[in-house]
Amino acid sequence: MMKKKMMIVATVLLLSMALLVTGCGSKSGDGGKVYKVATDATYAPMEYMNEKGEIVGLDIDIVNEIAKAAGIKVEIINYGWEALFDAVKNGEVDFAISSITITDERKETYDFSEPYFYANQLILAPEGSDVKGAADLKDKKIAVQIGTTGHIAVKEIVGETNPNILAYESMPLAITAMLNGDTHVAVGDNSVVNGYIKNNPNVKVVTIDDPTFDREYYGLMTKKGNADVIKVLNDGIKKIKQNGKLKEVSGLDLE
């Protein structure tokens, strides 16, 4: 009976140890916590898959610098845009980086780090388009990535339920829809739109930068109330602002 009790105790201890190393943050080989980070790797040049199947991009470079400065390790996981919000909310990951604009609406559900990047929306149109600014979008079909601030900004211009807004799962799909003639324009973050043009120099398109679109600030997003993670991330962001690494990587001087 004593031997049986000892076996039961040993089993319970093993199960308890297993539970300790599971959950959101896993353990690295040197005993430090590895922070799980969700992203949507379809948003070049910010986050995308290279030819080797690796998640790369400007956001990824920045989060690696933040992690290095904060003394933590990170594991980047490609969830997709809409899925990453649920992953953060449910605690499946420690935080997310995916060109996520800090908005009052999102702050009701999530917590954000200090800004690490800023951007604004651009209108992308075929050469020869009669669209010259945001005011010309009223009667046009507009491609956006679903749930992004570009999607929100377009709704504010042409109406919340306007059927001419066509929302796609990714920005590349939205741009492809515009190029195929399914929509008149596409609207998205300047970094992504400019990155697309740079990588596709033979595509005949123009960009329109309209002052109607406000500057947006990107932040690292975590579960509401996750103050410990926010403290670590803000510490890393503060350090790479001070040592010049953030400006070196992003090209932006974000005070």
Secondary structure, 3 states (H helix, E strand, C coil): CHHHHHHHHHHHHHHHHHHHCCCCCEECCCCCEEEEEEECCEECCCEEECCCCCEECHHHHHHHHHHHHHCCEEEEEECCHHHHHHHHHCCCCCEECCCCECCHHHHCCEEECCCCEEECEEEEEECCCCCCCHHHHCCCCEEEECCCHHHHHHHHHHCCCCCCEEEECCHHHHHHHHHCCCCCEEEEEHHHHHHHHHHCCCCCEEEECCCCCCCEEECCEEECCCHHHHHHHHHHHHHHHHCCHHHHHHCCCCC
